[in-house]
């Protein structure tokens, strides 16, 4: 496929029409991190994390822009010196002629957004609705609620979810009776334990998210909340990348611009092994 060059500014304009920065949380840091708005872009790489292995892939492929879900500088900085890994990311991208753009909580609440892609990946079909709708637009919001095609035991849903998500070092964790029938499912990409109460109030059968902590999860189950499935943070956000890439290339194509986009092959989950993997007695 031949790519017709456009400017970084044109790509950013399309991204921000899809994932409006005004939708981001006040504490978030979204938008263009580095890159000349007038530089040419023919290839765009999508990834969850702005880390060294993603930069390697982007520069090796000749990408003019890297779009990540997680910001590089979430809490700000006073320096981009190459003495830190974040500074080196900036320096390497600039030297390689590539920009970096982050779409974080604005992509979480978009319609469709991160949790829509997660819902489809774990087997939900039909209409989806936000678990926690946005005040300004009830079609947007955090998380999604949807239905499985037919009721199934919790153990089968967990297996279905595991097969639909990218593989990481650790398995999915499950709280609840494995034989419990489930059909109505809530999902939230990334850390979702702030929505445990919302999931209980919604009356769903199971809530799938990431980064569940012991005390909130324990109290949730003691309060007879829905079953829980806890997956890798990275894995719950990864399905969005392909959707975002398709939406961006379609938006640019509507302007007569053909830009190549792909999803990074790098598994950037922080956890790389379990003791089972590392124990020589297991082999």
N, C-alpha and C positions, 0 to 999 in steps of 0.2 A: 504494500500500500504506500503510495507516494504521499509524503507529508508536505503540506503547503504552509510555509512559515508564517507565523503571526507574531505579534509582540507579547511580551510578558503581561503588559497592561491589559491586553485584550483577553488573555486567559483569566487573569484575576477578576476582570469585570464579569465574566461568565460564572466563575466560581462564586462570586459574592451575590449573584442573582439566584444561585441555587441554595447557598448557605449564607444568608444575610448576617454580617458581623454583629448587627444590632440584636440578634437573637442570643448572642453569647452571654454567659453569666458575667457579672461585674468584675469578678476576680480573674477571669480568663484572659488569655493572651492569644488572640487569633489574628490572622491576616498575613501579610507579606513580611517575612523575617529578613530576607536578604535577596538581592537581585535588582538589576536595572530595569525599570518598567519598559524601556525602549528596546531591550535586547530581544533577539529572535528566539522563538520557541517552536521546535518541531516535535519534540517528544516530552511526555509528562509521565513521571513515575509516581505511583501512589503507594504509601506505606503507613503503618501505624506509628512507628517511632523514628525520630530524626537522629539516628545513631550511625556509627562509622560504617557498618556493613551495608547500610542502605545507601550511604554516600558512595561507597565503592561500586555498588551496582549501578547507581545513577550515572556516574561519570564513565564507567565502562561501557554503558549503553548509549551514551551521548545525549542524555536527557538535558533539556533546557530548564526544567522545573521539577522539583520534588514537592509533592503535596502529602503532608502527613496529618494524621489525626491529632497526635499529641504535640503540643508546642515545644519548641526548643528551650525557650526562656519563659517558663510559666510565672516565675516570681520576679522577673526583671533582672537586669545586670548593669554593672557599671563598666564592664570591659568585655571585649570579644577577642582578647589576646589568645594566641594559639598555645598558651601554656595549660589550657584546660581542654577536655574533650569537646565541650560545646564550642569553644572558640575555634578549635581545629575544624569542626564541622563547617562553621561559617567560612573560614579561610579556604578550605578545600573546595567548597561549592563556588565561591567567587572566582578562585583561580581556574576552575573548570568551566566557568561560564554558565553555571546553573543557579537558579533561584530556589528559595525555600518558602513554602506557604503552609500555614496551619489552619485547619478547620476542625474545631474541637466541640465545645458545647453548643455552638450554632449548628453543627452537623448532628449532634445528639437529638435536638428538638425539631429538626427539619421534617417536612412531610413530602417525600419519604426521607428518612434519615438512618442513623446507625442502628436503631432498634428494629426498624422495618426489615432491614437486611438480615439481622439476627433472627427475627421471627421466621422468616422464610427458610433460613438455613436449618432451623431445628424442627421444621415440619408443619408450621402453621399455615393454614390456607384461608382463602376468603378475605373478607374485610378485616382491617386492623384498626384499633382505636388507641389513643394515648392512654397510658396508665395514669399519668399526671398531666392533664392538658395545660397548655400555656394560657395565661390569662387573656392575652390579646387575640388568640386564635385557637379555638379548641381542636382544630385539626392537627395542630402541632403539639409537641410536649415530650416529656421524658417517658421512656419505656413504651411498650405496646402490649395490648391484650388481643388475643385471637383464639381460634379454635383449631384443634386437631381434626382430621377428617372423620375420626371415630374415636370413642373412648378406648383407652388402653391402660394397662397397669403402669404405675410409676416406673417400675424397672424397665419396661419397654420404651417409655418416653425418654428415659435417661440414655438408653442405648441409641435411640434415634437421634437425640441431640448430639451425642458423641460422634456419630457417623457423619453428621452434617457440619461439624465445626473442624477447623484445621487442627491437626494433631500437635500436642505439646507434651512435655515430659511427664506431667502429672495427669491422672484421670479426673473426670468430673466427680464431685462429691455430692451425695444425696442425703437429705434429711426427710424422714417420713417412712411410712409403711410401704415397702416395695410393691406390695400388691394393691395399693390404693388406686382406684380408678381415677384417671385424669382426662380431661378434655379441654377445659378452658385454661389457657396458659398466659401468664404475664412474663415478659422478658424485659431486661434492661441491659444494654451494652455497657461494659465497664463496671465500676464499683456501684452497686445498687442497694446496699443495706439501708440507706436513708429512705428507701421506698418500701420497706417491709410492712409498715403500718398501712400504707396505701394499698399494697397487694392484699392484705387481710380484708380491708374495707371493701375492696372490689369483688370479693367472693370468688377469686380464681381457685383452681385446683392445685396449681403448682406455679412457682415463681423461679425463673432461671435468670441468673445474673452472675457477677464475679465479685471477688474480694470480700466475701461474707466473713465477718468476725464472729468469734465464739459467743460473746455475751448477747449481742443482738439476735443472732440466729437461735441460741438456746431459749431466750425469752419469747421469741416469735413462736417456736414450736410448743412451748409450755402454754401459750395463749391459744392453742389450737388453730394456728395459722395454716395457710396452704403449705404443701410440701415444698422443699427447696432443692434446687440444683445449682451448685456452685462450680463455675467453669473458670478457665484462665481469662484474666483481664484482656490480654492480647487477642485471644481466640474469639471473644465475644464481639470485638470491634473489627476484626479482620474482614468479615463478610461485606461490610459497607464499602470497602475499597473498590471492588469491581463495579458496584452500583454507581459510585461517584465517578469512576472513570467513564462508564457508559453515558452518564448524564452530561458530563463535561464535553465529551466528543460529539454528542448529539447537539448540544447547544452551540458549539463552534461550527458544526456542519450546517446548521440553520443560517449561519452567516457566510457560508461558502468557504469555510476554512476546514481543512483536513489535518488534524494533529493526531499523532500516534500516542496512545496511552496504554500503560500496562501496570499490573500489580506486582509489587516486589516479591521475589521468591524467598526473601530472608525471614526466618522465624525469629522474631526479636522478643519473644517472651523472656522475662527475666530469669525464669527457672529452667535450667537446662538438663537436669537429671534428678532421679530419685535414688535413695539408698539401694533400691533393688537393682538399678542400672549400674551402680558403682560397686556392688558387693561381688567379688570374684567367685564366691560360693554359689551365686545364682546361675552361673554359666555352666 
